[in-house]
Amino acid sequence: MKLTNAVLTLCCLFCLQIDRAFANPTHAVRGVVITTDGTVVPEFTVTVKHVVQKPELFTRKRFRNGEFTINGLTGDKYQLQISSPLYIATKLDFDFKADPRPTEYSIVILHTYRNEARYLPGAAYTVALKTLQQKIPAEAREAYLKGVDLHREGHLEEALMEYGRALRVYPNYVEALSDLGAIFILYNRP
């Protein structure tokens, strides 16, 4: 009887150890969220989405002082959405089965919106009606018109140079900025 109990106990312990060996390993993702000038983002949110074919709830966690750690990821594919007020949100995709890259530490750079100053309390607008109604310097206007001619003729590299020259003279030149953006979209570099 004692031998039977001992064998039964050993079999149970052995089965428990096998069950643990075949369990899905958990993964952790750690990282830091910074701005384009290298400072850490003071507050941000990380939304963890498990990429599966069936509906599932998302986990949303809030972090401070730029660093985050997400533990207990047991599935294969995840998408992390990182967002913060005044910054453009970004996504990180992880496939732990197909891409066994080390996820020791991720560095995420959040970019500000172009008109960030209008959201700050007490700050003036950077692009306002008064700014748009200001007289554009002749040198900037001349460079812009030359860039438009080159753009129409299909000389995109030269047009980029002229738009850049116009923007160096007058940085708030909206027409030059939009035409410059159109060329970058053509080059698939938005």
Legacy VTK file of the C-alpha trace (Angstrom):
# vtk DataFile Version 3.0
C-alpha trace
ASCII
DATASET POLYDATA
POINTS 190 float
0.000 0.000 0.000
2.798 2.374 0.874
4.542 1.546 -2.372
1.337 2.235 -4.339
0.892 5.616 -2.628
4.518 6.527 -3.289
4.250 5.569 -6.979
0.957 7.461 -7.297
2.494 10.551 -5.667
5.530 10.409 -7.976
3.273 10.037 -11.031
1.214 13.058 -9.961
4.327 15.167 -9.434
5.738 14.007 -12.771
2.488 14.892 -14.578
2.446 18.341 -12.978
6.000 18.995 -14.156
5.161 17.876 -17.715
2.114 20.144 -17.737
4.277 23.118 -16.763
6.826 22.302 -19.468
4.181 22.404 -22.210
2.509 25.599 -20.972
2.838 28.731 -23.073
5.833 30.776 -22.002
5.062 34.304 -20.901
6.771 37.262 -22.499
7.500 40.728 -21.216
7.978 43.935 -23.164
9.890 46.800 -21.583
10.733 50.151 -23.019
10.997 53.878 -22.800
8.882 56.541 -24.524
10.694 59.731 -25.513
10.029 62.830 -27.623
11.951 63.903 -30.712
14.237 66.105 -28.610
15.186 63.183 -26.320
13.160 64.021 -23.207
10.922 61.388 -21.653
7.161 61.644 -22.053
5.746 62.390 -18.580
2.432 60.503 -18.947
1.284 58.018 -21.571
-1.060 55.082 -22.116
-0.200 51.654 -23.524
-3.074 49.627 -24.996
-2.268 45.914 -25.374
-4.197 44.203 -28.174
-3.915 40.451 -28.605
-4.149 39.826 -32.360
-6.606 36.930 -32.713
-9.565 36.039 -34.937
-12.118 36.248 -32.132
-13.251 39.314 -30.159
-11.275 40.023 -27.040
-10.992 42.778 -24.439
-7.986 45.097 -24.547
-5.752 45.908 -21.634
-4.975 49.600 -21.149
-2.269 50.679 -18.715
-1.092 54.146 -17.766
2.554 54.919 -17.098
4.598 57.882 -15.903
8.162 59.121 -16.339
8.771 57.523 -19.718
9.259 53.853 -18.807
6.830 50.964 -19.248
6.754 47.213 -18.604
4.079 44.842 -19.908
4.255 41.365 -18.333
2.335 38.146 -18.890
1.977 38.149 -22.681
1.191 34.514 -23.448
-0.089 34.639 -27.020
1.813 34.813 -30.270
0.907 38.193 -31.758
0.376 41.485 -29.959
0.001 45.101 -30.937
0.912 47.830 -28.462
-0.607 51.263 -29.033
1.238 54.048 -27.233
-0.515 57.400 -26.920
-0.169 60.599 -24.943
-1.890 63.984 -25.079
-0.235 66.420 -27.529
1.601 63.570 -29.308
0.799 61.414 -32.317
0.080 57.828 -31.222
2.275 55.003 -32.461
1.965 51.214 -32.713
4.407 48.398 -32.007
3.768 44.909 -33.423
5.186 41.819 -31.741
5.047 38.258 -33.101
6.741 36.074 -30.514
6.381 32.891 -32.574
7.643 34.026 -36.001
10.109 36.696 -34.884
12.121 35.487 -31.886
13.900 38.841 -31.603
14.855 39.894 -28.119
12.350 42.281 -26.615
14.587 43.408 -23.839
14.058 47.126 -24.307
12.136 49.088 -26.910
12.658 52.791 -27.548
9.540 54.580 -28.796
9.677 58.143 -30.137
6.449 60.135 -30.075
6.187 63.105 -32.427
4.306 66.272 -31.550
1.478 67.648 -33.594
2.560 70.462 -35.866
0.329 73.001 -34.126
1.102 71.823 -30.606
1.231 75.343 -29.169
-2.512 75.896 -29.566
-3.216 73.139 -27.024
-0.954 74.527 -24.338
-2.767 76.789 -21.868
-1.824 80.445 -22.205
0.249 79.954 -25.356
-0.348 81.825 -28.597
-1.213 80.177 -31.884
1.798 79.470 -34.104
-0.259 79.544 -37.299
-2.930 82.206 -36.889
-4.891 84.440 -39.204
-2.499 87.320 -38.491
0.444 85.112 -39.413
-1.169 84.083 -42.693
-2.019 87.700 -43.574
1.557 88.919 -43.089
3.390 90.074 -46.146
5.502 87.318 -47.638
9.055 88.498 -48.455
9.795 88.894 -52.152
12.745 86.472 -52.010
10.538 83.712 -50.528
7.751 84.385 -53.042
10.235 84.258 -55.934
11.734 80.946 -54.744
8.254 79.486 -54.293
7.119 80.478 -57.815
10.312 79.019 -59.280
9.610 75.808 -57.338
6.040 75.693 -58.693
7.348 75.953 -62.266
9.871 73.169 -61.660
7.173 71.063 -59.986
4.880 71.422 -63.016
7.705 70.440 -65.371
8.389 67.290 -63.341
11.765 68.327 -61.878
10.878 67.305 -58.363
14.359 67.403 -56.811
14.934 70.979 -57.987
11.433 71.955 -56.829
12.240 70.574 -53.360
15.321 72.775 -53.233
13.341 75.895 -54.189
10.554 75.173 -51.704
13.206 74.697 -49.032
14.819 78.015 -49.947
11.428 79.742 -49.665
10.838 78.170 -46.256
14.265 79.224 -44.985
13.377 82.822 -45.784
9.782 82.600 -44.452
9.112 79.458 -42.310
5.320 80.006 -42.061
4.813 79.951 -45.841
1.780 77.642 -45.994
1.674 77.170 -49.777
5.341 76.125 -49.868
4.764 73.709 -47.003
1.787 72.065 -48.717
3.584 71.717 -52.065
6.627 70.320 -50.293
4.347 67.773 -48.593
2.822 66.834 -51.967
6.257 65.981 -53.353
7.150 63.899 -50.311
3.889 61.982 -50.700
4.830 61.302 -54.339
8.155 59.923 -53.095
6.207 57.802 -50.542
8.026 59.567 -47.689
5.202 61.274 -45.770
LINES 1 191
190 0 1 2 3 4 5 6 7 8 9 10 11 12 13 14 15 16 17 18 19 20 21 22 23 24 25 26 27 28 29 30 31 32 33 34 35 36 37 38 39 40 41 42 43 44 45 46 47 48 49 50 51 52 53 54 55 56 57 58 59 60 61 62 63 64 65 66 67 68 69 70 71 72 73 74 75 76 77 78 79 80 81 82 83 84 85 86 87 88 89 90 91 92 93 94 95 96 97 98 99 100 101 102 103 104 105 106 107 108 109 110 111 112 113 114 115 116 117 118 119 120 121 122 123 124 125 126 127 128 129 130 131 132 133 134 135 136 137 138 139 140 141 142 143 144 145 146 147 148 149 150 151 152 153 154 155 156 157 158 159 160 161 162 163 164 165 166 167 168 169 170 171 172 173 174 175 176 177 178 179 180 181 182 183 184 185 186 187 188 189
